[in-house]
Amino acid sequence: MTNGFDPQTRYGEAFWQAHHEEWMRGDLNQREYHELHTLPLKRFENCRAKFKADASTTSTPLPWN
């Protein structure tokens, strides 16, 4: 992961997914991680919530399976 967020560049889902996974493996809280990588906090929060919601809906087995 490179340090530094360029607000003029559009980052895709893979970029945010990689940051989310790296954050999950580390011991920094959300604010510390976003400051270290100079990510916009609100965008990081939104992506983190999305990936968390996606994980909970895809990992829940259906009762009839």
NUFI-101071 format. One record per atom (N, C-alpha, C): y, x, z; atom name. Coordinates in Angstrom, 1 decimal. Layout:
N
<pt><y>Y</y><x>X</x><z>Z</z><atom>CA</atom></pt>
...
//
This chain:
65
<pt><y>-1.2</y><x>0.8</x><z>0.0</z><atom>N</atom></pt>
<pt><y>0.0</y><x>0.0</x><z>0.0</z><atom>CA</atom></pt>
<pt><y>1.2</y><x>0.9</x><z>0.0</z><atom>C</atom></pt>
<pt><y>2.1</y><x>0.6</x><z>-0.9</z><atom>N</atom></pt>
<pt><y>3.4</y><x>1.4</x><z>-0.9</z><atom>CA</atom></pt>
<pt><y>4.3</y><x>0.7</x><z>0.1</z><atom>C</atom></pt>
<pt><y>5.2</y><x>1.5</x><z>0.6</z><atom>N</atom></pt>
<pt><y>6.2</y><x>1.0</x><z>1.6</z><atom>CA</atom></pt>
<pt><y>7.4</y><x>0.6</x><z>0.7</z><atom>C</atom></pt>
<pt><y>8.0</y><x>-0.6</x><z>1.0</z><atom>N</atom></pt>
<pt><y>9.1</y><x>-1.0</x><z>0.3</z><atom>CA</atom></pt>
<pt><y>8.9</y><x>-2.2</x><z>-0.5</z><atom>C</atom></pt>
<pt><y>9.7</y><x>-3.2</x><z>-0.3</z><atom>N</atom></pt>
<pt><y>9.6</y><x>-4.5</x><z>-1.1</z><atom>CA</atom></pt>
<pt><y>10.9</y><x>-4.6</x><z>-1.9</z><atom>C</atom></pt>
<pt><y>10.7</y><x>-4.7</x><z>-3.2</z><atom>N</atom></pt>
<pt><y>11.8</y><x>-4.9</x><z>-4.2</z><atom>CA</atom></pt>
<pt><y>12.0</y><x>-6.4</x><z>-4.4</z><atom>C</atom></pt>
<pt><y>13.1</y><x>-6.9</x><z>-3.9</z><atom>N</atom></pt>
<pt><y>13.4</y><x>-8.4</x><z>-4.1</z><atom>CA</atom></pt>
<pt><y>13.5</y><x>-8.8</x><z>-5.5</z><atom>C</atom></pt>
<pt><y>13.8</y><x>-7.9</x><z>-6.4</z><atom>N</atom></pt>
<pt><y>13.9</y><x>-8.3</x><z>-7.8</z><atom>CA</atom></pt>
<pt><y>12.6</y><x>-8.4</x><z>-8.5</z><atom>C</atom></pt>
<pt><y>11.5</y><x>-7.9</x><z>-7.9</z><atom>N</atom></pt>
<pt><y>10.2</y><x>-8.0</x><z>-8.5</z><atom>CA</atom></pt>
<pt><y>9.5</y><x>-9.2</x><z>-8.0</z><atom>C</atom></pt>
<pt><y>8.8</y><x>-9.9</x><z>-8.9</z><atom>N</atom></pt>
<pt><y>8.0</y><x>-11.0</x><z>-8.6</z><atom>CA</atom></pt>
<pt><y>6.6</y><x>-10.5</x><z>-8.2</z><atom>C</atom></pt>
<pt><y>6.1</y><x>-10.9</x><z>-7.0</z><atom>N</atom></pt>
<pt><y>4.8</y><x>-10.4</x><z>-6.6</z><atom>CA</atom></pt>
<pt><y>3.9</y><x>-11.6</x><z>-6.6</z><atom>C</atom></pt>
<pt><y>2.7</y><x>-11.3</x><z>-7.1</z><atom>N</atom></pt>
<pt><y>1.7</y><x>-12.4</x><z>-7.2</z><atom>CA</atom></pt>
<pt><y>0.8</y><x>-12.5</x><z>-6.0</z><atom>C</atom></pt>
<pt><y>-0.1</y><x>-13.4</x><z>-6.1</z><atom>N</atom></pt>
<pt><y>-1.0</y><x>-13.8</x><z>-5.0</z><atom>CA</atom></pt>
<pt><y>-1.8</y><x>-12.6</x><z>-4.6</z><atom>C</atom></pt>
<pt><y>-2.3</y><x>-11.7</x><z>-5.5</z><atom>N</atom></pt>
<pt><y>-3.1</y><x>-10.6</x><z>-5.1</z><atom>CA</atom></pt>
<pt><y>-2.3</y><x>-9.6</x><z>-4.2</z><atom>C</atom></pt>
<pt><y>-1.0</y><x>-9.5</x><z>-4.5</z><atom>N</atom></pt>
<pt><y>-0.2</y><x>-8.6</x><z>-3.6</z><atom>CA</atom></pt>
<pt><y>-0.1</y><x>-9.1</x><z>-2.2</z><atom>C</atom></pt>
<pt><y>0.1</y><x>-10.5</x><z>-2.0</z><atom>N</atom></pt>
<pt><y>0.2</y><x>-11.0</x><z>-0.7</z><atom>CA</atom></pt>
<pt><y>-1.2</y><x>-11.1</x><z>0.0</z><atom>C</atom></pt>
<pt><y>-2.2</y><x>-11.3</x><z>-0.8</z><atom>N</atom></pt>
<pt><y>-3.6</y><x>-11.3</x><z>-0.2</z><atom>CA</atom></pt>
<pt><y>-3.9</y><x>-10.0</x><z>0.3</z><atom>C</atom></pt>
<pt><y>-3.6</y><x>-8.9</x><z>-0.4</z><atom>N</atom></pt>
<pt><y>-3.9</y><x>-7.6</x><z>0.0</z><atom>CA</atom></pt>
<pt><y>-3.1</y><x>-7.3</x><z>1.3</z><atom>C</atom></pt>
<pt><y>-1.8</y><x>-7.7</x><z>1.4</z><atom>N</atom></pt>
<pt><y>-1.1</y><x>-7.5</x><z>2.6</z><atom>CA</atom></pt>
<pt><y>-1.7</y><x>-8.3</x><z>3.8</z><atom>C</atom></pt>
<pt><y>-2.1</y><x>-9.5</x><z>3.5</z><atom>N</atom></pt>
<pt><y>-2.6</y><x>-10.3</x><z>4.5</z><atom>CA</atom></pt>
<pt><y>-3.9</y><x>-9.7</x><z>5.1</z><atom>C</atom></pt>
<pt><y>-4.8</y><x>-9.2</x><z>4.2</z><atom>N</atom></pt>
<pt><y>-6.0</y><x>-8.6</x><z>4.6</z><atom>CA</atom></pt>
<pt><y>-5.8</y><x>-7.3</x><z>5.4</z><atom>C</atom></pt>
<pt><y>-4.8</y><x>-6.5</x><z>5.0</z><atom>N</atom></pt>
<pt><y>-4.5</y><x>-5.3</x><z>5.7</z><atom>CA</atom></pt>
<pt><y>-3.9</y><x>-5.6</x><z>7.1</z><atom>C</atom></pt>
<pt><y>-3.0</y><x>-6.7</x><z>7.2</z><atom>N</atom></pt>
<pt><y>-2.5</y><x>-7.1</x><z>8.4</z><atom>CA</atom></pt>
<pt><y>-3.6</y><x>-7.6</x><z>9.4</z><atom>C</atom></pt>
<pt><y>-4.6</y><x>-8.3</x><z>8.9</z><atom>N</atom></pt>
<pt><y>-5.7</y><x>-8.8</x><z>9.7</z><atom>CA</atom></pt>
<pt><y>-6.5</y><x>-7.7</x><z>10.3</z><atom>C</atom></pt>
<pt><y>-6.7</y><x>-6.6</x><z>9.5</z><atom>N</atom></pt>
<pt><y>-7.5</y><x>-5.5</x><z>10.0</z><atom>CA</atom></pt>
<pt><y>-6.7</y><x>-4.6</x><z>11.0</z><atom>C</atom></pt>
<pt><y>-5.4</y><x>-4.7</x><z>11.0</z><atom>N</atom></pt>
<pt><y>-4.6</y><x>-3.8</x><z>11.9</z><atom>CA</atom></pt>
<pt><y>-4.4</y><x>-4.4</x><z>13.3</z><atom>C</atom></pt>
<pt><y>-3.6</y><x>-3.7</x><z>14.1</z><atom>N</atom></pt>
<pt><y>-3.2</y><x>-4.2</x><z>15.4</z><atom>CA</atom></pt>
<pt><y>-1.8</y><x>-4.5</x><z>15.5</z><atom>C</atom></pt>
<pt><y>-1.0</y><x>-4.6</x><z>14.4</z><atom>N</atom></pt>
<pt><y>0.4</y><x>-5.0</x><z>14.5</z><atom>CA</atom></pt>
<pt><y>0.5</y><x>-6.5</x><z>14.5</z><atom>C</atom></pt>
<pt><y>1.6</y><x>-7.0</x><z>15.2</z><atom>N</atom></pt>
<pt><y>1.8</y><x>-8.4</x><z>15.1</z><atom>CA</atom></pt>
<pt><y>2.5</y><x>-8.7</x><z>13.8</z><atom>C</atom></pt>
<pt><y>2.7</y><x>-9.9</x><z>13.4</z><atom>N</atom></pt>
<pt><y>3.3</y><x>-10.3</x><z>12.1</z><atom>CA</atom></pt>
<pt><y>4.7</y><x>-9.6</x><z>11.9</z><atom>C</atom></pt>
<pt><y>5.5</y><x>-9.7</x><z>12.9</z><atom>N</atom></pt>
<pt><y>6.9</y><x>-9.2</x><z>12.8</z><atom>CA</atom></pt>
<pt><y>6.8</y><x>-7.6</x><z>12.6</z><atom>C</atom></pt>
<pt><y>6.0</y><x>-6.9</x><z>13.3</z><atom>N</atom></pt>
<pt><y>5.9</y><x>-5.5</x><z>13.2</z><atom>CA</atom></pt>
<pt><y>5.4</y><x>-5.1</x><z>11.8</z><atom>C</atom></pt>
<pt><y>4.4</y><x>-5.8</x><z>11.3</z><atom>N</atom></pt>
<pt><y>3.9</y><x>-5.5</x><z>10.0</z><atom>CA</atom></pt>
<pt><y>4.9</y><x>-5.8</x><z>8.9</z><atom>C</atom></pt>
<pt><y>5.6</y><x>-6.9</x><z>9.0</z><atom>N</atom></pt>
<pt><y>6.6</y><x>-7.2</x><z>7.9</z><atom>CA</atom></pt>
<pt><y>7.7</y><x>-6.1</x><z>8.0</z><atom>C</atom></pt>
<pt><y>8.1</y><x>-5.7</x><z>9.1</z><atom>N</atom></pt>
<pt><y>9.2</y><x>-4.7</x><z>9.2</z><atom>CA</atom></pt>
<pt><y>8.7</y><x>-3.3</x><z>8.7</z><atom>C</atom></pt>
<pt><y>7.5</y><x>-3.0</x><z>9.0</z><atom>N</atom></pt>
<pt><y>6.9</y><x>-1.7</x><z>8.6</z><atom>CA</atom></pt>
<pt><y>6.9</y><x>-1.6</x><z>7.0</z><atom>C</atom></pt>
<pt><y>6.5</y><x>-2.8</x><z>6.4</z><atom>N</atom></pt>
<pt><y>6.4</y><x>-2.8</x><z>5.0</z><atom>CA</atom></pt>
<pt><y>7.6</y><x>-3.4</x><z>4.3</z><atom>C</atom></pt>
<pt><y>8.6</y><x>-3.7</x><z>5.0</z><atom>N</atom></pt>
<pt><y>9.9</y><x>-4.3</x><z>4.5</z><atom>CA</atom></pt>
<pt><y>9.6</y><x>-5.5</x><z>3.6</z><atom>C</atom></pt>
<pt><y>8.7</y><x>-6.4</x><z>4.2</z><atom>N</atom></pt>
<pt><y>8.4</y><x>-7.6</x><z>3.5</z><atom>CA</atom></pt>
<pt><y>9.3</y><x>-8.7</x><z>4.0</z><atom>C</atom></pt>
<pt><y>9.7</y><x>-9.7</x><z>3.2</z><atom>N</atom></pt>
<pt><y>10.5</y><x>-10.8</x><z>3.7</z><atom>CA</atom></pt>
<pt><y>9.6</y><x>-11.6</x><z>4.7</z><atom>C</atom></pt>
<pt><y>10.1</y><x>-11.8</x><z>5.9</z><atom>N</atom></pt>
<pt><y>9.3</y><x>-12.4</x><z>7.0</z><atom>CA</atom></pt>
<pt><y>8.9</y><x>-13.8</x><z>6.6</z><atom>C</atom></pt>
<pt><y>9.7</y><x>-14.7</x><z>6.1</z><atom>N</atom></pt>
<pt><y>9.4</y><x>-16.0</x><z>5.8</z><atom>CA</atom></pt>
<pt><y>8.3</y><x>-16.1</x><z>4.7</z><atom>C</atom></pt>
<pt><y>8.4</y><x>-15.3</x><z>3.7</z><atom>N</atom></pt>
<pt><y>7.5</y><x>-15.3</x><z>2.6</z><atom>CA</atom></pt>
<pt><y>6.1</y><x>-14.8</x><z>3.1</z><atom>C</atom></pt>
<pt><y>6.1</y><x>-13.8</x><z>4.0</z><atom>N</atom></pt>
<pt><y>4.9</y><x>-13.3</x><z>4.6</z><atom>CA</atom></pt>
<pt><y>4.2</y><x>-14.4</x><z>5.4</z><atom>C</atom></pt>
<pt><y>5.0</y><x>-15.1</x><z>6.2</z><atom>N</atom></pt>
<pt><y>4.5</y><x>-16.2</x><z>7.0</z><atom>CA</atom></pt>
<pt><y>3.9</y><x>-17.3</x><z>6.2</z><atom>C</atom></pt>
<pt><y>4.6</y><x>-17.7</x><z>5.1</z><atom>N</atom></pt>
<pt><y>4.1</y><x>-18.7</x><z>4.2</z><atom>CA</atom></pt>
<pt><y>2.8</y><x>-18.3</x><z>3.5</z><atom>C</atom></pt>
<pt><y>2.7</y><x>-17.1</x><z>3.1</z><atom>N</atom></pt>
<pt><y>1.5</y><x>-16.6</x><z>2.4</z><atom>CA</atom></pt>
<pt><y>0.3</y><x>-16.5</x><z>3.4</z><atom>C</atom></pt>
<pt><y>0.6</y><x>-16.0</x><z>4.6</z><atom>N</atom></pt>
<pt><y>-0.4</y><x>-15.9</x><z>5.7</z><atom>CA</atom></pt>
<pt><y>-0.9</y><x>-17.3</x><z>6.0</z><atom>C</atom></pt>
<pt><y>-0.1</y><x>-18.3</x><z>6.1</z><atom>N</atom></pt>
<pt><y>-0.5</y><x>-19.7</x><z>6.4</z><atom>CA</atom></pt>
<pt><y>-1.4</y><x>-20.2</x><z>5.3</z><atom>C</atom></pt>
<pt><y>-1.0</y><x>-19.9</x><z>4.1</z><atom>N</atom></pt>
<pt><y>-1.8</y><x>-20.4</x><z>2.9</z><atom>CA</atom></pt>
<pt><y>-3.2</y><x>-19.8</x><z>2.9</z><atom>C</atom></pt>
<pt><y>-3.3</y><x>-18.5</x><z>3.1</z><atom>N</atom></pt>
<pt><y>-4.6</y><x>-17.8</x><z>3.1</z><atom>CA</atom></pt>
<pt><y>-5.4</y><x>-18.3</x><z>4.3</z><atom>C</atom></pt>
<pt><y>-4.8</y><x>-18.5</x><z>5.4</z><atom>N</atom></pt>
<pt><y>-5.5</y><x>-19.0</x><z>6.6</z><atom>CA</atom></pt>
<pt><y>-6.1</y><x>-20.4</x><z>6.3</z><atom>C</atom></pt>
<pt><y>-5.3</y><x>-21.3</x><z>5.7</z><atom>N</atom></pt>
<pt><y>-5.7</y><x>-22.6</x><z>5.3</z><atom>CA</atom></pt>
<pt><y>-6.8</y><x>-22.6</x><z>4.3</z><atom>C</atom></pt>
<pt><y>-6.7</y><x>-21.7</x><z>3.3</z><atom>N</atom></pt>
<pt><y>-7.7</y><x>-21.5</x><z>2.2</z><atom>CA</atom></pt>
<pt><y>-9.0</y><x>-21.1</x><z>2.8</z><atom>C</atom></pt>
<pt><y>-9.0</y><x>-20.2</x><z>3.8</z><atom>N</atom></pt>
<pt><y>-10.2</y><x>-19.7</x><z>4.4</z><atom>CA</atom></pt>
<pt><y>-10.9</y><x>-20.7</x><z>5.2</z><atom>C</atom></pt>
<pt><y>-10.1</y><x>-21.5</x><z>5.9</z><atom>N</atom></pt>
<pt><y>-10.8</y><x>-22.6</x><z>6.7</z><atom>CA</atom></pt>
<pt><y>-11.4</y><x>-23.7</x><z>5.9</z><atom>C</atom></pt>
<pt><y>-10.8</y><x>-24.0</x><z>4.7</z><atom>N</atom></pt>
<pt><y>-11.4</y><x>-25.0</x><z>3.9</z><atom>CA</atom></pt>
<pt><y>-12.6</y><x>-24.6</x><z>3.1</z><atom>C</atom></pt>
<pt><y>-12.6</y><x>-23.3</x><z>2.8</z><atom>N</atom></pt>
<pt><y>-13.7</y><x>-22.8</x><z>2.0</z><atom>CA</atom></pt>
<pt><y>-14.9</y><x>-22.3</x><z>2.8</z><atom>C</atom></pt>
<pt><y>-14.7</y><x>-22.0</x><z>4.1</z><atom>N</atom></pt>
<pt><y>-15.8</y><x>-21.5</x><z>4.9</z><atom>CA</atom></pt>
<pt><y>-16.5</y><x>-22.6</x><z>5.7</z><atom>C</atom></pt>
<pt><y>-16.0</y><x>-23.8</x><z>5.7</z><atom>N</atom></pt>
<pt><y>-16.6</y><x>-24.9</x><z>6.4</z><atom>CA</atom></pt>
<pt><y>-17.7</y><x>-25.5</x><z>5.6</z><atom>C</atom></pt>
<pt><y>-19.0</y><x>-25.5</x><z>6.1</z><atom>N</atom></pt>
<pt><y>-20.1</y><x>-26.1</x><z>5.3</z><atom>CA</atom></pt>
<pt><y>-20.0</y><x>-27.6</x><z>5.3</z><atom>C</atom></pt>
<pt><y>-20.4</y><x>-28.2</x><z>4.3</z><atom>N</atom></pt>
<pt><y>-20.4</y><x>-29.6</x><z>4.2</z><atom>CA</atom></pt>
<pt><y>-21.6</y><x>-30.2</x><z>5.0</z><atom>C</atom></pt>
<pt><y>-21.4</y><x>-31.3</x><z>5.7</z><atom>N</atom></pt>
<pt><y>-22.5</y><x>-31.8</x><z>6.5</z><atom>CA</atom></pt>
<pt><y>-23.8</y><x>-32.2</x><z>5.8</z><atom>C</atom></pt>
<pt><y>-23.7</y><x>-32.5</x><z>4.5</z><atom>N</atom></pt>
<pt><y>-24.9</y><x>-32.9</x><z>3.8</z><atom>CA</atom></pt>
<pt><y>-25.6</y><x>-31.8</x><z>3.1</z><atom>C</atom></pt>
<pt><y>-25.1</y><x>-30.6</x><z>3.2</z><atom>N</atom></pt>
<pt><y>-25.8</y><x>-29.4</x><z>2.6</z><atom>CA</atom></pt>
<pt><y>-26.8</y><x>-28.8</x><z>3.5</z><atom>C</atom></pt>
//
